[in-house]
Amino acid sequence: MAWNGRHFLSIDDLGKADVLMLLKRASAFLDMGDEFAPDAPLNEKLVANLFLENSTRTRCSFSIAAKRLGGDIIDLLGSTSSASKGETLVDTALNLEAMGVSGIVIRCSEDGAPASVAEEVAVPIINAGDGVSGHPTQALLDALTLTRYFGSEDLKGRSVAIVGDIAHSRVARSNVQCLTMLGAEVTLVGPEALLPTDIDCKCTTAFDDVLSETDCVMMLRVQFERDAKVGDDYRAEFGLTEERAKSFDGAIMHPGPINRGLEMDDAVANIDSSPHNLILSQVSSGVAARMAVLEHLIG
């Protein structure tokens, strides 16, 4: 593997060969199921989860990943850390480093904050989502889910539609980087007001036209907490309704959490709705992908 960086801040930190090697390792972890890594590469090592934004899947999967590698985890949430008293993210990270942690996983609302911390500390920093900038481990797990679904090493010749609130989505930004690196053709779909102006990618408002010719549709949550606004016609125009899903035989994804009845109908979101529903496969892939990253940087 050519990647020898100390931190994992962006998919742009990696080349295609690096992504493929991480996917190969993550796939091996996924094949292990619930087993712990026998060589315990994180034995006697502590990883700090510094999450200043709410999270279920990302935080828990990093915790499980560290434990399956033989390590231990320390959770610092926004309301329980000194950040709630005004301490800077850098100062919090420096204190964690002084206590002897082997790495820090950071999620925060400030664009570029994990990179700023990485400039000040010696331990590895892993970006678990910063503002609307990026979510590199999510992109890695999505790529793992799709390569296993298609039974291929990369995604050359495949088409992926990312649909919804693109403007506020760090998931979309990292996935455009990762999926295109692996050879996929990515199209961003959404209402005009929620399409990005800063992503170099094909964009359209015509969901049905794209749906009829894509191999995978990745639905995104409308981020009302970031002041995203949608009209009453959003579900009809951009939701994966039961009617749309019946005529679509490609892969269905969503990073969660789902606004049911808006982005996806209940009948489509339910895991038994279709063998092509990969939503919980993404969750399982999340543990394996984060195991691969933690092992590489800390193990």
N, C-alpha and C positions, 0 to 999 in steps of 0.2 A: 504494500500500500504506500502510495506516494505521500499521502496526507500526513504531515507530522506536526501540525499546529497544536498549540497548547489548549486552545479553546474551540468551541463549536458555536459560532455566533450567527452563521448564515450558510445557506446552501452554496453560496458563492465561494465559501472557504474551500470547497471540494471540487475536484475534477470528476469526470464520468467514471474513471477507474476506481476512484475512492468511494463513490456512491455504490457502485456495483459490489465492491468488497464488503461494505457495511451491510448491504442487502443480503449478501451471501451468508455473512455471519449471523445476521438477524433471523434469516430463514432457518438456520440450524438451531437457534434458540427456540424458534416457534415450533419446530419439530419435537423439541424436548417436552412440550406441553407444560405442565405445572412443576416439573422437576427443577431442582436447584443445580446450578453449574457445578459439576463435580470438582473442578480445580479451584473453585471459590476465589476468582481473581481479585475480588474486593475485600478479602478477609482482613479484618481488623482496620478497615477504612471507614471513615464517616463521610457521608454526603449530606450537604445542607440544602433543603428545599426552601428557597426564599421566594415566597409567593405573595406578592402585594396585590394580586387580583384573584378573585374567586376562581376555583377550578376543581373539577372532579376527576375527569379522565387523565389529564396530563400529570397532575400532582400525584395521584394514586399510582399511576403506572410507573413514574420515576421511583416511587417508594418501593413498589413491588420488584422493579428491575434491580434496584440496589440490593435488596434482601436476597433475591435469587442468585445474585453474584457473590453472596457471602458477606456483604457489607451491611452497614446500618445507616439509618436516615434520621435527620433532625428536621422537623417541620417548623418553619417560621412563617406565620401568616401575617398579613398586613395589620390586623387588629391586635395581634399579640406580640408584635416586634416593636422595637424602639422607633421604627419609621413613623408609628402613630404619634410619637412625641416630637417629630421633626428631624430625627437623625437621617443623614443622607444615606443613599443606597451604598455608596462607596465606603463610608464609615462602618456601616453594618457588615459589609463583606470583609473589610480589614479586621474587624473584631472576630468574625468567624474564622478567618485564616489564623489569627493569633491563638485561637482555642484549639487548632489542630485539625480542622476539617480537611479532607483530601480533594474536595471539589464543591462547587456551588451551582445549583440550578436556579435560574432567575426567571420569574414572570412579573412583568410590570406594565403599566400603562404608558410609560415614557419611551418614545422612539429612541433607539440607540443606547439606552441605559446599560444593557449587559456589556456592550462594547466599551463603554466608559469605565465600567468596573474592571474589565479585563486588562485595561491599561495600568491598573494600580495594584493588582494582586498577582501572586505567583501561582496560586492553585488554578486548575482548570475552571472556566466559566462556561456553562451551557445555557444557551438561550431557549427558554421555554415559552417564548412569546413576548414581544416588546411592542407596545402600542399597536399601530397598524403596519409596522415594518416587516415583520417576518415571524415564522414559527417553523424553524427548520426540521425539528424532530417530527412534527406532524407531516410535513412533506415526505420525510423518509418513510414513515409508517404507511402513508397512502401509496407510495411507490411499491413498498413491500406487498401490500394487499393486492395491488393490481398485477404485479409480475407473477405472483402465485396464482391468482385467478386465471390469468391468460396462459400460465405455464411457460413463461419466457424469461430470459435473462434481463432484457430491457423492454422498452415499450415502442420500439420502432414500428411504424405503420399503424399505430393505434391513435384513435382520436378521443379526446376527453373534453367534455363541456363542463365548465364551472359556472354555476348558476346562482344568482341572488344578489346579496349585498356585497359586491366586489369592492366598492370604494373603501369600506371600513375593514376589509378582511386581510389580516396578516397570513391566514391560511392560503388564500388565493395567491398572494405574492410569492410565498415560498414554493407552492406547488407549480406555478408557472416556471420558476427556475429549475426545479427538480425534474418535472415531467418532460419538459422540452429537452433538457440535457440527456434524458434517456430515450429521446427520439419520438415522443408523442406530439401530436398536433393538438394544441390547446385553444379552445374558444371560450371567451368570457361572455356570459349572457346575463342581462338584467335590464331594469328600467334605466332610461338615459341618465337619470339623476344619481344612480348608484353604480354606474360604470366608471372605471378609473381613468385618470388623465396621466398617470405616471407609470403605467405598465405597458411594455412593448409587446402587445399581443392582439390577436384578432378579437374584436368586440362586436356584439350585435344585440338587438332587442327582440329578435325573432326566435323565441324558444322552440316553437314547434318545428321550424325549419331545421334547426340544429339537432333536435331530438331524433329526427327521422334518419339521421346519417352518422350518429356518433356511437362509439363503442362503450362509453361510460358517461354517466351524468353524476356530477358531484354537487349536491345541493348545499347551500350555505345558509346559516342563520342570519335573519335580519337583526342587526345590532342596534336595537332601540336605545340601549344604554349609551351609544355613541351618537345619539340624535338622528339615526336613520329614520327616514319617513317614507312610507309606502301608501299607495292609494287603496281604495276598497276593491279594486280590480286586481290586486297583486296575485292572489291565489289563482284566479282565472288566467292570468297572463304568464305567470312565472312559477306557479306551484306545481309540484309533481303530484298531480291529482290521480285518483284511482283510474279514471278514464285514460289519462295519458300513459300511465304505467302499463295498462293492459296491451297497449300497442308497442311497447318498448321492451326489447329482449336483451338489452345491454346491462352492464354493471350499474348498480345504484349505490351511491355513497353519501355520507353526511358526517362531518367531523363532530357534530353535537355541540351543545344540546339543541334539540329540535323544537322549533315552534310548530307543534302539530296543528294541522288544519290550516296552516299558512304556507310554509315551505313544502310540506308533504302532508298528504292525507294520512289519517291513522292506519288505514288498510294498507298503505304503501310502506309506512315506517315500520310496521310490525315485522319482526325478523322472519316469520314463517310465510310472509306474503309472496316470496319469490326466491328461488335458488340463487338469483342474481343480486339479492339484497346483501351487501357487504358491510353494513353499518357495524355490527358487532365483530366482524372479522377485523375491521379497522382498530377496534378497541384491543383485541388480542394482539394484533400486530404492533400496537403501541408499546406494550411491555417489551417485546422482543427487540424492536428497533432501538429503544432506549437502553436495553441491556448492551447492545452492540456499541453504542456511543460511550456509555460509561466504562465498559471494558477497555475500549481503545484509549480513552483519555486518562483513566484513573487506575485501571487494573494492572 
